[in-house]
Amino acid sequence: MPFLISRVNRPINREQEVSLKTRLGRAIKLVPGKSEEYLLLGFEDNCRLWLRGEDSEPIAYIEANIFGNEGHLGYDAFTAEVTMMFHEVLGVAPENVYINYTDIPDWGAGGRNFDRNRFR
């Protein structure tokens, strides 16, 4: 199960949020074995983010928590797609989009636990 949480230092209106949600649902398919069916998303806008000592430009920090992809397959394509969508939807310059990938070895959902050994 991927969990993506996006933090931006600007407001996100409903139309922008839905656009990002839809596009992230398509983009997650660039990571082998992942789909929108199990994608969990979070959006935090108006965050107090500073980059290079400034907060005047739009900035995006995205945490991509991905279960069962120790080889990081598809991350290059996913990074490119997410960077482009945050630029197109929110006006964040590509150099101001940061994505932090975290490998999740174990995950609990629906009252049960999963570990990477059961998904190889």
C-alpha positions as a Markdown table, in Angstrom:
| # | Residue | x | y | z |
|---|---|---|---|---|
| 1 | Met | 0.0 | 0.0 | 0.0 |
| 2 | Pro | 1.5 | 3.3 | -1.0 |
| 3 | Phe | 0.9 | 6.4 | 1.2 |
| 4 | Leu | 1.6 | 9.7 | -0.4 |
| 5 | Ile | 1.4 | 12.9 | 1.7 |
| 6 | Ser | 2.0 | 16.2 | 0.0 |
| 7 | Arg | 2.9 | 19.4 | 1.8 |
| 8 | Val | 2.8 | 22.7 | 0.0 |
| 9 | Asn | 3.3 | 26.3 | 1.1 |
| 10 | Arg | 0.3 | 27.5 | -0.9 |
| 11 | Pro | -3.5 | 26.9 | -0.7 |
| 12 | Ile | -4.9 | 24.0 | -2.6 |
| 13 | Asn | -8.5 | 24.4 | -3.8 |
| 14 | Arg | -10.9 | 21.5 | -4.3 |
| 15 | Glu | -10.4 | 21.4 | -8.1 |
| 16 | Gln | -6.6 | 21.3 | -7.7 |
| 17 | Glu | -6.9 | 18.6 | -5.1 |
| 18 | Val | -9.1 | 16.4 | -7.2 |
| 19 | Ser | -6.8 | 16.9 | -10.2 |
| 20 | Leu | -3.8 | 15.9 | -8.1 |
| 21 | Lys | -5.7 | 12.9 | -6.7 |
| 22 | Thr | -6.6 | 11.7 | -10.1 |
| 23 | Arg | -3.2 | 12.2 | -11.6 |
| 24 | Leu | -1.4 | 10.6 | -8.6 |
| 25 | Gly | -3.8 | 7.6 | -9.0 |
| 26 | Arg | -2.5 | 7.2 | -12.5 |
| 27 | Ala | 1.1 | 7.9 | -11.7 |
| 28 | Ile | 1.4 | 5.3 | -9.0 |
| 29 | Lys | 1.0 | 2.6 | -11.7 |
| 30 | Leu | 4.6 | 3.6 | -12.8 |
| 31 | Val | 5.8 | 1.7 | -9.7 |
| 32 | Pro | 5.4 | -2.0 | -10.5 |
| 33 | Gly | 2.7 | -3.7 | -8.6 |
| 34 | Lys | 1.1 | -0.5 | -7.3 |
| 35 | Ser | -2.3 | 0.9 | -8.2 |
| 36 | Glu | -4.9 | 3.5 | -7.1 |
| 37 | Glu | -6.9 | 0.7 | -5.6 |
| 38 | Tyr | -4.7 | 0.7 | -2.5 |
| 39 | Leu | -3.4 | 4.3 | -2.7 |
| 40 | Leu | -3.8 | 6.4 | 0.4 |
| 41 | Leu | -3.3 | 10.2 | -0.1 |
| 42 | Gly | -3.0 | 13.2 | 2.1 |
| 43 | Phe | -2.8 | 16.9 | 1.2 |
| 44 | Glu | -1.5 | 19.6 | 3.6 |
| 45 | Asp | -1.7 | 23.1 | 2.2 |
| 46 | Asn | -0.5 | 26.4 | 3.6 |
| 47 | Cys | 2.5 | 24.7 | 5.3 |
| 48 | Arg | 5.3 | 26.9 | 6.5 |
| 49 | Leu | 8.1 | 25.7 | 4.2 |
| 50 | Trp | 11.3 | 27.5 | 3.5 |
| 51 | Leu | 13.7 | 26.7 | 0.7 |
| 52 | Arg | 17.1 | 28.3 | 0.2 |
| 53 | Gly | 16.2 | 30.8 | 3.0 |
| 54 | Glu | 13.0 | 31.9 | 1.2 |
| 55 | Asp | 9.3 | 31.2 | 1.4 |
| 56 | Ser | 8.2 | 33.4 | -1.4 |
| 57 | Glu | 8.1 | 30.7 | -4.1 |
| 58 | Pro | 5.7 | 27.7 | -4.2 |
| 59 | Ile | 7.3 | 24.7 | -2.6 |
| 60 | Ala | 6.2 | 21.1 | -2.5 |
| 61 | Tyr | 7.5 | 18.3 | -0.3 |
| 62 | Ile | 6.0 | 14.9 | -1.0 |
| 63 | Glu | 6.5 | 11.8 | 1.2 |
| 64 | Ala | 6.2 | 8.6 | -0.8 |
| 65 | Asn | 5.9 | 5.7 | 1.6 |
| 66 | Ile | 6.0 | 2.5 | -0.6 |
| 67 | Phe | 5.6 | -1.0 | 0.6 |
| 68 | Gly | 7.5 | -3.9 | -0.9 |
| 69 | Asn | 9.7 | -2.1 | -3.5 |
| 70 | Glu | 13.2 | -2.4 | -2.1 |
| 71 | Gly | 14.6 | -2.2 | -5.6 |
| 72 | His | 13.0 | 1.2 | -6.1 |
| 73 | Leu | 11.6 | 0.1 | -9.5 |
| 74 | Gly | 9.7 | 2.9 | -11.3 |
| 75 | Tyr | 10.9 | 5.7 | -9.0 |
| 76 | Asp | 12.6 | 7.7 | -11.7 |
| 77 | Ala | 9.5 | 7.8 | -13.9 |
| 78 | Phe | 7.3 | 8.4 | -10.9 |
| 79 | Thr | 9.5 | 11.3 | -9.8 |
| 80 | Ala | 9.3 | 12.9 | -13.2 |
| 81 | Glu | 5.5 | 12.5 | -13.4 |
| 82 | Val | 4.9 | 13.9 | -9.9 |
| 83 | Thr | 7.2 | 16.8 | -10.5 |
| 84 | Met | 5.4 | 17.7 | -13.7 |
| 85 | Met | 1.9 | 17.5 | -12.2 |
| 86 | Phe | 2.8 | 19.7 | -9.2 |
| 87 | His | 4.2 | 22.2 | -11.6 |
| 88 | Glu | 1.2 | 22.1 | -13.9 |
| 89 | Val | -1.5 | 22.0 | -11.2 |
| 90 | Leu | 0.0 | 24.2 | -8.5 |
| 91 | Gly | 2.7 | 26.2 | -10.3 |
| 92 | Val | 5.5 | 24.7 | -8.3 |
| 93 | Ala | 8.8 | 25.1 | -10.2 |
| 94 | Pro | 10.4 | 21.6 | -10.8 |
| 95 | Glu | 13.4 | 22.6 | -8.8 |
| 96 | Asn | 11.1 | 23.3 | -5.8 |
| 97 | Val | 9.5 | 19.8 | -5.8 |
| 98 | Tyr | 11.1 | 17.4 | -3.4 |
| 99 | Ile | 10.1 | 13.7 | -3.0 |
| 100 | Asn | 11.2 | 11.6 | -0.1 |
| 101 | Tyr | 10.9 | 7.9 | -0.6 |
| 102 | Thr | 10.5 | 5.6 | 2.4 |
| 103 | Asp | 10.6 | 1.8 | 2.0 |
| 104 | Ile | 8.0 | 0.2 | 4.2 |
| 105 | Pro | 9.0 | -3.3 | 5.2 |
| 106 | Asp | 5.8 | -4.1 | 7.2 |
| 107 | Trp | 2.3 | -2.7 | 7.0 |
| 108 | Gly | -0.9 | -3.1 | 8.9 |
| 109 | Ala | -4.3 | -2.5 | 7.3 |
| 110 | Gly | -7.8 | -3.9 | 7.7 |
| 111 | Gly | -7.0 | -5.5 | 11.0 |
| 112 | Arg | -4.0 | -7.6 | 9.8 |
| 113 | Asn | -0.3 | -7.2 | 9.1 |
| 114 | Phe | 1.6 | -7.7 | 5.9 |
| 115 | Asp | 5.4 | -8.1 | 5.6 |
| 116 | Arg | 7.6 | -7.9 | 2.5 |
| 117 | Asn | 8.1 | -11.7 | 2.6 |
| 118 | Arg | 4.5 | -12.4 | 1.7 |
| 119 | Phe | 4.6 | -10.1 | -1.4 |
| 120 | Arg | 7.7 | -11.4 | -3.2 |
